[in-house]
Amino acid sequence: MRFTKMQGLGNDFMLVRSQVPGDVSPLCRRLCDRHFGIGADGVIFVSPSRVADGSMRIFNADGSEAKMCGNGIRCVGKYLHDKGLIQKDRLTVETLSGVKALALKLEDGQVASVSVDMGPAVLKQENVYYPAGIGFGALISVGNPHLVFFTEAVEDVPLYLWGPRIEADERFAGGVNVEFVQTLALDKLRMRVWERGCGITMACGTGACASAFAAVKAGLCSREKPVEVVLDGGSLFVTVGAGDNLFMEGPAVTVFEGEIAL
């Protein structure tokens, strides 16, 4: 299997130009293992689409499938352009949460960053309570589910402890992504994330979108203005527009290419 290793703010993926194979879950667990495989937060299968310029399906490190991935779709945009599969700077990608529109920013003919129209966010539940000082979170859908908690000291949150407990809570069928967020300014947030199916990651694009949306809804950030979301791997910029539509911009980087025996 030939692959391209890519990352968006340290959230890393193996991209494979192929339809999804039948043994995908055990295969992805093996490929994502950082000791016995390539090592990644997920595997993205890129293939043609009848309704868009390309299609992506993403499987987490535990073999489960995600409907959408903000950092992953930026990597797909770069992959399609830099491989010469799509030769334009605006394109569409089919995902399990719908077709997304991408705008590519080029440097020396290669994609350096990508802006994605993520579609509208939906506030599913405003006050989800957790004890032990965590308090109330907002359950938000951005094509996949996120539970966003605001805190005054995000660096002190034991993410390794609370992340897996909340992800597996029986109130959330299929699990949930978990974000802890601190407001730094009207246009700046600090976020740490526990991703469903992956654990602690350096960045989460849909999580950044959910966090910015939650901050705007709570009056902590301004609508129609870019909000910098500072993640462990760097910053994403999210704008909450009219109709709660989300626009996300951030980098996409090719790390290396290779081939692995299956």
N, C-alpha and C positions, 0 to 999 in steps of 0.2 A: 504494500500500500504506500503510494506516494502522498506526502502531506506537506503543508506549510504551517509552521508555528508562528502565531501572531499574538499580539497583546494590545490591550487598551488600558493604559494606566496600571499595568501589572496584572490585570485580569486576563489570563492567558488561555489560548485555545489552539487545538489542532484543526485546521481546515482541510477537508478532503473533497475533491471534486468527484462526487459519486452519489447515487441513490442510497438510501438507508438500507444496510444489509439486514438479513433476518436475525442474526445473532448479535444485534446492536448493543444490548445492555452489558453482557459480559465483555464484549470487545471494548466498549468505552471505558469500563472499569480498569481493564488491563492497560489500555493506551494512556489513560490519565494518571496512572500510578507513577509517582515521582522517583521510585526506586527501581521498579521492574518494567516500566514503560517509558514513554516520551516525557510524560509529566504535563498536566494541564488542568484547568478548572472545568474544561468541557471539550467536546468534539462537535464540530459543525460540519454537516454534510451540505455541500453546495451543488445545486443541480438546476437545469432549465425550468422555466415556468411558462404556463400558458397565459398567465394574467399579469406578469411582471417581467422585468429584465433578468431576474434570477430568483431562485428559491433557496431558503435555508431551513434546516432543522437542526436543533441543538440538543445535545444530551450531556447532562451533568456528569461530574466525576463518579457519582454513585450509580450511573447507568440510567437514571430517570430522565424523562424528556421535559424540557421547558418550552412554553409557548413562545417566549420572546426573551431577548437578551440585548440590552442597550449597547454594551461594549462589543458584543459579538457581531451585531449587525453593522457597526462601523468597520470592523475588520472584514466583513463580507464585501462591503462597498469597495474597500481598498483592493481586496483580492480580485474582484470582477474587473476593476479598471486596470490595475497594474499587470494582470495576466493577459490583458488585451482581449478579454471576453466581451467587455462593454467599453466602447470608446467614446464616452461622453461624460460630462461632469455632473449631470443630474440623472438619477436612475431610480428604479423601484425594486423592492425586494419583497417577495412573498414569504410571510411567516404564518405560524399557526394562530397568531392574533391579528391577522389581516395584512394587507399590503402597505408597506411603509415607503415614504418618499425620502430620498437621500440627496444632499448637495455636497459634492466633493470639492475640497480646497487642495489645489495642486502646488507642488514645489518641484521645479526641474522635471516636470512630466510625471511625477509620482504623487500619490495621495498622501498628504500630511495630516489632514484632519477632516472630519465628516460631521455635517449637521443632519439630524434626523427629525422628521416630523413624526412624533411618537403617537399622535392621535390624542383623544381626550382621556383624562384621568377620571376615575369614579370613586367617590367617597362611599365605601360600603357600610362602615360603622364608625361613628365618631368617638365613642368612649369605650374602649376595650380595656378592662381593668386587670392589672397584675399586682400582686402583693409584694412585700419585701422592698418597698421603697421605689419600685419601678413606676407605679402609677398608671395613668391612662394613656393608651395609644390610639392611633387612628388607622383603621383598616382601609387600605386603598388598593384599587386595581389599576395597573398600568399595562394591561394585557396579561399580567401575572400578579399574584397577591403580595402585598407588603404591609407589615405592621410597623408604624413609625412612632417612636417614643422621643419626646424632647427632654433633654437633661441639661443641667448647668455645668456638668463636668464629664464630658463624653469619654475622655481618656481614662477615667477611673472606673468605667463600667466593665464588669467582668464578662465580656462578650462570650468567651469560651464556655461560661457557665450558663448564662441565660439564653444564648442563641439556640442551642439544641433543644432546650426545654420548651421554648415558645414555638419553635418550628414544628415540634411533634404534638403540640396541644390538640386535644381531640375536638376543640371548637373549629379547627381549620382542616377541613377534609383535603387530604393531599399535601398538607404542610403549608408553611408560609415563610416568606423572607422577612428578616428582622433588621430594622435600622434604629440606631440610637443617634440623635442629632442634637447639636449645640448651635445656638444662634450666635454668630460673631458680629454681624452687622445686618442692616436692612437688605444688603445684597450679597451676604456671605454666610454659609453654613459649614459646619464641620460634621462629617458623617462617618460612622463605622458600621460595618454590615456583617451579618451572618446570612449567607445565601443558602436557600433550600437546596439540598442535594450536593452542596460543595463545602459548607462550613465558612470559616472566616476567609474572605478574599480581600485583595487590595483595592478593589473597586467594583461597583455595580451600577450600570447605567440606568436600569429601570428603578433601582433603589434611590438614586440621585433624583430622578424625576418625581418619584413618590414623595421624597422628603421636601423638595422645593414646593410641590403642590400643597402638602400639609402645612408648610410654613406660610404660604400665601393665604390659605384658608383660615389660619389662626391669626392673621394680621401681623406676622413676624417679618414677612418679606413683601415686596411690592409686585403687583401684577404687571405684565407687559414689559418688564425689565429683566435682563439676564441676572440670574442668581448663581454665584460661584459656589459650587459644592466641593469642599476640600475632602478628598478621600486619602486613604493610606498611600495610594499610588500616584496621587496628583489631583488636578482639578478638572471637573466638568462644569459646563455652563448650561443652565436650564432656564428657559423662559416659559412662564405660564401665561398663555394668551387668552383671547376671547373664547368662550365656550369651554374653558378649562383645557384647551388644547396645549400640548407640551412640545417644546422644541429643545433638543439636546445637541450640544456640540462638544467634541473632544477628539483626541488623537487616535490614530490607528497605526501600528508599527509591525512590520514583518521582522521576525527574529531570525529564523533560518528555515531551510527546506531540507527534506530528507526522505528516506524510504525505510520502512520497517517490515520485517518478515512476519507474516500472520500465522 
